[in-house]
Amino acid sequence: MTDLELAAVQAYVRLVKGVRATLDDTSHPAGAPPLLHEPMAETDRALRAAGLAGNEQRLFQLVADLMAENGVRQGA
């Protein structure tokens, strides 16, 4: 995994965690979309820089590889 791919995968993982946290927060349901704007933009930039934009198969393989390296079970 290249440095750019690693940065993109880490940005994607942060985005997923942010989405989960934002959507789980029922106290501000209408506020969720604005809170996600910057993490989505960061992820888009990182994916483009790594050449992963539109290449979901490669992205998800890299995410799975990173999770395995960190001892995270898939589906957890």
N, C-alpha and C positions, 0 to 999 in steps of 0.2 A: 504494500500500500504506500503510495507516494505521500509526501507531506500535504499536498493540496487535497488529495483524496481523504486523508485523515481529518483535515480541517473541515471538509464538507460533511463527512460522516458525523463528526462531533457536533457540528451545527444542526444537522438533521435530528440527532438524538436530543439535543437541547430543545429544539422546536417541539418534538413529540412530547417531551416532559412538560413543557410550557402549556401546550394545548390541553393535555390531561389535567394539569393543575387549574387552568383557567376554566375549563368546562366543569370541573368538579366543584368550583366555587359558586354555589347557588345564590350567594348574597349579591352578586353583580352580574347576572346573566346577560344584560344588554351591553355590558362593558367589555365582554370577551373579545370581539373583533378588533377594537383599537389596541388592546393589549398585545395582540399577536402580530401586529403590523411589522414591528422591527425584527422580531425573531424570524418571521417569514422572509423578509427582505435579506437578512443576513444569510439565511440558508440558500436562497436563490442565488446570491452572489457567489457563495462558496461552491455550489453545485456547478455553476457556469465556469468558474475558474478551474475546477478540477475536470471539466469535460464530462460531468455526470448529468447535466440537465437533459432530461428526456431519456436517460438510460437507467430506468428504475431497476432492471435486473442486476446490473453491476452495483448500483447503490445498495440495494438490499443485501447483496452478497457481502459487500464490505461492512455493512452494519452487523450482519450475522457474524462475520469474522471478528470484528471488534468486541462484540458481546461475548463471544467464546473466549477471546484473549483475557477478558475481564471476569470470566467465570459466571456470566449471567446466562441463565437458561433461556432458550427461545420460548416465547409465549408468556414469559414472566412479566 
